[in-house]
Amino acid sequence: MIDLRRLHVLRVVDQLGTITAAAGSLHLTPSAVSQQLRSLAHELSVPLLEPDGRRVRLTPAAHLLLKHADSLATQWEQARAELRAYGEQSGGSLQLGGFPSVLPAVIAPAASLLREREPDLDLHIMEVESQNAFELLLVGEVDIAITLPNLDRPVADDPKFDQQRLLDEPQDMLVPADHPLAGKPAVSLEDFKFDEWVLPVAHSCDQFELASVACAAAGFTPKVRHQAKEWAATIAMVAHGLGVCLLPRLVPIPSGMAVVRLALRDPVPRRRLLTCTRRGSREQRAIALGLDALAEIALRSRVRG
């Protein structure tokens, strides 16, 4: 008999790339993870790891096994949904995760709906950047994550995850109140190619990549003068005349800030928000309720489309 927990360890090692990273995610020691994989290899009578310099890598046999492990995991998630339908008419637990700007605009209102409709649901919310969401989904610490697509994220048909569109959110320009273009009804991104910009540190969050790609498509590289990740800090810098920035439509501007939000003419930069779950888990009652609440909030936001 094969221990399915060892298959799960193999999937996490494949997702995170190293035994050390997988050990941290699974709350195990690296030696314990290595022992789990050695035991699995012994059970199957095939090598699963091979030397790669000072590190190790998965063998072709391990990659073949992963295809079956992903299929088994999907079937198990589906089985959980069907079995719980017999007895779980209320209650249950749900872990929702999302990056900082989506928490107040989407996740918190959805959680409020869930608390009103399902008072017995044990609900937990976690702030998590997209690049970390898939790890947390895989190990079961998050059930639904709102993520953004990117080149370093799992592909759309990744067998471990089910990624579905939630909404497409336009980006606006945020400029100081005394900016020469502040009175325009609509502007082009190219109009700001000579401005100084406020952006997050490179690769610290999704907004840096989105702004960089949008500016490149408009034919220029933004002149980054100041760097901030939190929106409150970024908006304050713009208000004090230190630069301009792209601002997602769902991000609110605190009252009293000397800034102007400008709509961009086509092509309008947008960020696509996805709901991501473990493949096969969407019909589980608590997860289905969470997805329904998120979809309702997305419709209310009036940025869908």
Backbone torsions as a table, in degrees:
resi	resn	phi	psi	omega
1	MET	NA	136.6	178.3
2	ILE	-91.8	133.1	176.1
3	ASP	-78.5	113.0	-176.9
4	LEU	-63.7	-23.2	177.5
5	ARG	-64.7	-32.0	178.6
6	ARG	-71.6	-33.3	173.3
7	LEU	-62.8	-37.9	178.6
8	HIS	-63.9	-41.3	177.7
9	VAL	-60.0	-42.4	178.9
10	LEU	-61.7	-41.4	179.5
11	ARG	-64.1	-39.1	-179.8
12	VAL	-69.1	-40.1	177.0
13	VAL	-61.2	-42.6	178.7
14	ASP	-64.4	-41.1	-178.3
15	GLN	-66.9	-41.7	-173.0
16	LEU	-94.9	-17.0	171.2
17	GLY	94.9	-22.6	179.6
18	THR	-140.1	156.3	177.1
19	ILE	-66.0	-38.0	-179.3
20	THR	-63.2	-45.5	179.1
21	ALA	-64.5	-41.2	178.9
22	ALA	-64.0	-39.2	179.4
23	ALA	-61.5	-43.4	178.8
24	GLY	-62.7	-40.6	-179.0
25	SER	-69.4	-35.4	-177.6
26	LEU	-89.1	-1.0	-178.1
27	HIS	60.1	41.9	176.5
28	LEU	-124.2	169.7	172.3
29	THR	-86.2	155.1	176.4
30	PRO	-56.8	-36.6	179.1
31	SER	-66.1	-34.7	178.3
32	ALA	-67.5	-39.6	177.1
33	VAL	-63.6	-44.5	178.9
34	SER	-60.8	-39.6	179.2
35	GLN	-65.6	-39.4	177.6
36	GLN	-60.6	-42.2	-179.2
37	LEU	-71.3	-36.3	176.0
38	ARG	-64.4	-41.1	179.1
39	SER	-64.4	-40.0	178.3
40	LEU	-64.4	-42.2	178.5
41	ALA	-62.2	-38.7	178.3
42	HIS	-66.3	-41.4	179.3
43	GLU	-61.5	-35.4	-175.4
44	LEU	-96.0	-11.3	-179.8
45	SER	61.1	35.3	174.9
46	VAL	-138.6	146.3	176.6
47	PRO	-73.3	137.5	179.5
48	LEU	-110.9	-19.1	179.4
49	LEU	-126.9	147.3	175.4
50	GLU	-141.8	152.3	-177.9
51	PRO	-62.9	144.4	175.7
52	ASP	-143.1	82.0	-172.0
53	GLY	67.0	-125.5	177.3
54	ARG	-87.5	-2.7	-178.5
55	ARG	-113.6	-171.8	175.2
56	VAL	-127.9	160.5	176.4
57	ARG	-138.1	162.6	179.7
58	LEU	-75.1	142.6	179.1
59	THR	-81.7	166.9	173.7
60	PRO	-55.8	-36.2	177.9
61	ALA	-63.5	-37.8	179.0
62	ALA	-65.6	-40.5	178.9
63	HIS	-66.5	-35.1	174.9
64	LEU	-65.1	-43.9	179.0
65	LEU	-61.6	-35.9	-179.3
66	LEU	-60.8	-37.2	178.2
67	LYS	-58.6	-43.3	178.8
68	HIS	-71.6	-37.4	179.6
69	ALA	-63.7	-40.7	177.5
70	ASP	-64.0	-40.5	178.8
71	SER	-64.4	-42.5	178.4
72	LEU	-63.8	-40.1	-179.8
73	ALA	-64.5	-40.8	177.2
74	THR	-62.4	-44.8	179.0
75	GLN	-63.6	-36.2	179.3
76	TRP	-67.4	-40.8	176.9
77	GLU	-62.1	-40.4	178.0
78	GLN	-66.7	-38.9	178.4
79	ALA	-64.1	-40.6	178.0
80	ARG	-59.5	-40.5	179.4
81	ALA	-63.5	-45.0	-177.5
82	GLU	-69.5	-39.5	-179.3
83	LEU	-68.6	-39.8	-178.8
84	ARG	-69.5	-21.3	178.7
85	ALA	-64.5	-22.1	-179.5
86	TYR	-74.8	-32.0	-173.4
87	GLY	-129.2	-18.8	-174.8
88	GLU	-95.2	93.1	178.5
89	GLN	-99.2	-11.4	176.6
90	SER	-158.2	174.0	178.5
91	GLY	74.7	-147.9	-174.6
92	GLY	88.4	-178.4	-179.2
93	SER	-133.4	154.3	-178.9
94	LEU	-149.5	130.7	177.3
95	GLN	-112.6	118.1	178.8
96	LEU	-106.8	135.9	178.7
97	GLY	-132.3	149.7	177.7
98	GLY	-169.8	162.3	-178.9
99	PHE	-74.6	163.5	-166.8
100	PRO	-53.5	-45.4	-173.6
101	SER	-73.3	-17.4	-179.4
102	VAL	-90.0	-14.6	-179.4
103	LEU	-63.2	-54.2	-179.0
104	PRO	-72.8	-29.1	-173.1
105	ALA	-85.2	-30.5	-173.4
106	VAL	-127.0	-52.9	-172.3
107	ILE	-70.0	-45.3	-179.8
108	ALA	-61.7	-45.8	175.9
109	PRO	-62.2	-37.1	177.8
110	ALA	-65.4	-39.5	178.2
111	ALA	-64.0	-36.8	177.8
112	SER	-63.4	-41.9	176.0
113	LEU	-60.3	-43.9	-178.2
114	LEU	-64.5	-40.9	179.7
115	ARG	-63.9	-35.3	179.6
116	GLU	-71.0	-41.6	-174.7
117	ARG	-87.9	-30.0	-176.4
118	GLU	-131.5	72.1	-175.1
119	PRO	-62.4	-20.3	-179.5
120	ASP	-89.6	-2.9	179.9
121	LEU	-74.1	128.2	178.6
122	ASP	-85.2	99.9	-170.1
123	LEU	-107.4	134.7	177.2
124	HIS	-131.7	140.6	179.4
125	ILE	-118.5	137.6	-179.4
126	MET	-131.4	131.5	172.6
127	GLU	-80.5	125.1	-177.1
128	VAL	-152.7	132.9	175.9
129	GLU	-72.7	155.4	-175.4
130	SER	-56.2	-37.7	-175.4
131	GLN	-67.2	-19.1	179.1
132	ASN	-101.3	-11.2	-171.9
133	ALA	-65.5	-37.6	-174.3
134	PHE	-69.7	-35.6	175.2
135	GLU	-61.0	-45.9	-178.1
136	LEU	-68.3	-34.7	175.0
137	LEU	-63.2	-45.9	-174.5
138	LEU	-63.6	-38.0	-178.5
139	VAL	-89.5	2.1	173.2
140	GLY	86.3	10.5	178.4
141	GLU	-83.9	-14.2	174.1
142	VAL	-134.6	140.5	178.5
143	ASP	-100.3	-38.6	176.6
144	ILE	-131.2	127.6	175.1
145	ALA	-121.3	137.6	169.7
146	ILE	-92.9	121.3	-173.9
147	THR	-129.4	172.1	174.5
148	LEU	-118.9	137.6	178.6
149	PRO	-69.6	146.1	179.8
150	ASN	-161.8	165.2	-176.3
151	LEU	-65.2	-26.3	-178.8
152	ASP	-97.2	14.7	178.1
153	ARG	-101.9	162.6	176.2
154	PRO	-57.1	144.9	178.7
155	VAL	-68.2	164.7	-173.2
156	ALA	-59.8	-33.3	-178.1
157	ASP	-101.9	22.9	176.0
158	ASP	-54.8	129.4	-174.3
159	PRO	-69.5	-12.9	-178.3
160	LYS	-87.9	-23.5	-170.5
161	PHE	-130.8	150.5	175.1
162	ASP	-114.2	111.0	-176.7
163	GLN	-112.0	121.9	-177.6
164	GLN	-128.7	145.7	179.4
165	ARG	-64.3	133.3	173.5
166	LEU	-104.5	-53.4	176.6
167	LEU	-163.0	159.0	173.8
168	ASP	-108.4	117.7	-173.0
169	GLU	-105.5	118.4	177.4
170	PRO	-65.3	154.8	173.0
171	GLN	-107.0	140.7	175.9
172	ASP	-111.3	163.1	170.3
173	MET	-89.2	136.8	173.7
174	LEU	-114.4	123.7	-176.5
175	VAL	-131.1	159.0	174.1
176	PRO	-62.1	153.1	-177.1
177	ALA	-59.7	-27.5	-179.0
178	ASP	-98.6	16.5	178.6
179	HIS	-66.4	143.2	-179.0
180	PRO	-56.4	-25.8	-178.6
181	LEU	-99.5	6.0	-173.7
182	ALA	-60.9	-25.2	-178.4
183	GLY	-92.6	0.5	-177.9
184	LYS	-75.4	141.0	178.1
185	PRO	-70.4	-29.6	177.5
186	ALA	-155.2	148.5	-176.9
187	VAL	-133.9	167.7	175.0
188	SER	-104.4	147.1	178.9
189	LEU	-59.7	-34.4	-179.0
190	GLU	-63.8	-21.8	178.6
191	ASP	-61.6	-14.9	-173.2
192	PHE	-112.1	19.7	-176.9
193	LYS	-69.8	-20.2	178.9
194	PHE	-100.7	-2.1	179.5
195	ASP	-78.5	158.7	168.2
196	GLU	-85.6	145.2	-172.8
197	TRP	-118.0	154.8	169.4
198	VAL	-113.1	116.9	-179.0
199	LEU	-133.9	159.9	172.4
200	PRO	-66.2	163.3	173.0
201	VAL	-59.8	141.9	-178.1
202	ALA	-51.2	130.0	174.5
203	HIS	66.8	13.1	178.7
204	SER	-82.8	-22.9	179.1
205	CYS	-163.0	171.5	-174.6
206	ASP	-66.1	-29.9	-175.1
207	GLN	-64.3	-33.5	177.5
208	PHE	-60.5	-46.7	-178.0
209	GLU	-67.0	-41.0	-179.5
210	LEU	-62.4	-46.6	-178.8
211	ALA	-65.2	-40.0	-179.2
212	SER	-63.5	-44.8	-179.7
213	VAL	-66.5	-41.8	-179.3
214	ALA	-63.5	-42.7	179.1
215	CYS	-67.1	-39.9	177.9
216	ALA	-61.4	-40.6	178.0
217	ALA	-65.5	-27.7	177.9
218	ALA	-85.4	-1.0	172.7
219	GLY	95.7	19.2	178.9
220	PHE	-151.8	163.3	173.6
221	THR	-104.6	125.5	-177.3
222	PRO	-63.8	140.3	178.8
223	LYS	-86.3	92.7	-174.3
224	VAL	-80.3	115.0	-179.7
225	ARG	-99.7	-38.6	-177.2
226	HIS	-131.7	154.1	-175.9
227	GLN	-129.5	130.7	176.8
228	ALA	-154.8	144.9	-179.1
229	LYS	-100.0	-41.0	-177.4
230	GLU	-76.0	138.3	-176.4
231	TRP	-65.1	-34.5	-179.9
232	ALA	-61.2	-41.5	179.4
233	ALA	-69.3	-42.4	-180.0
234	THR	-61.5	-47.3	-178.9
235	ILE	-63.3	-38.9	178.9
236	ALA	-63.7	-39.8	178.8
237	MET	-64.1	-41.7	177.9
238	VAL	-63.6	-43.1	-179.5
239	ALA	-59.8	-29.9	-179.9
240	HIS	-91.9	13.4	173.6
241	GLY	77.2	21.4	-175.6
242	LEU	-89.7	-4.7	179.2
243	GLY	159.6	-174.2	176.7
244	VAL	-121.2	168.6	177.3
245	CYS	-156.2	163.7	167.6
246	LEU	-87.3	135.8	-177.3
247	LEU	-127.8	121.2	176.4
248	PRO	-58.0	143.8	-175.5
249	ARG	-57.9	-32.7	-176.3
250	LEU	-80.7	-9.9	-180.0
251	VAL	-80.9	119.4	-178.9
252	PRO	-78.5	155.7	176.4
253	ILE	-103.1	123.9	178.8
254	PRO	-58.6	146.4	-179.8
255	SER	-64.3	148.4	176.5
256	GLY	86.8	-0.7	-179.5
257	MET	-82.0	132.7	-178.7
258	ALA	-84.2	67.3	-179.0
259	VAL	-133.8	162.2	175.8
260	VAL	-129.4	132.6	177.3
261	ARG	-96.3	123.0	-175.4
262	LEU	-115.0	132.9	174.7
263	ALA	-73.4	141.7	179.5
264	LEU	-96.7	141.1	174.5
265	ARG	-77.4	160.5	178.1
266	ASP	-58.7	141.7	-0.8
267	PRO	-78.1	129.4	-179.5
268	VAL	-86.2	122.0	175.0
269	PRO	-61.7	136.2	179.0
270	ARG	-134.4	151.9	170.0
271	ARG	-115.5	131.1	-179.8
272	ARG	-91.5	121.6	177.2
273	LEU	-92.4	131.5	-179.0
274	LEU	-116.8	146.2	165.2
275	THR	-94.7	130.9	-178.5
276	CYS	-122.8	131.6	177.5
277	THR	-133.2	167.6	170.0
278	ARG	-67.6	133.3	-176.5
279	ARG	-57.9	131.1	-179.3
280	GLY	94.8	-6.5	-173.2
281	SER	-98.0	-5.0	-171.0
282	ARG	-65.3	-21.7	-179.3
283	GLU	-90.0	-4.0	174.4
284	GLN	-64.0	137.4	-166.7
285	ARG	-53.4	-52.1	-176.7
286	ALA	-63.9	-40.0	-179.9
287	ILE	-68.2	-41.4	177.9
288	ALA	-61.7	-40.7	177.6
289	LEU	-63.1	-42.1	178.8
290	GLY	-63.0	-43.3	179.4
291	LEU	-64.2	-39.7	178.1
292	ASP	-62.9	-42.4	-179.6
293	ALA	-65.9	-40.9	178.4
294	LEU	-63.9	-41.5	179.2
295	ALA	-64.1	-37.2	178.7
296	GLU	-65.8	-42.1	178.2
297	ILE	-65.8	-38.0	178.4
298	ALA	-61.4	-39.9	178.1
299	LEU	-66.5	-38.9	179.6
300	ARG	-66.3	-28.3	-174.9
301	SER	-67.2	-20.7	178.4
302	ARG	63.7	24.4	173.7
303	VAL	-116.5	7.0	179.0
304	ARG	-72.6	139.2	175.1
305	GLY	127.5	NA	NA
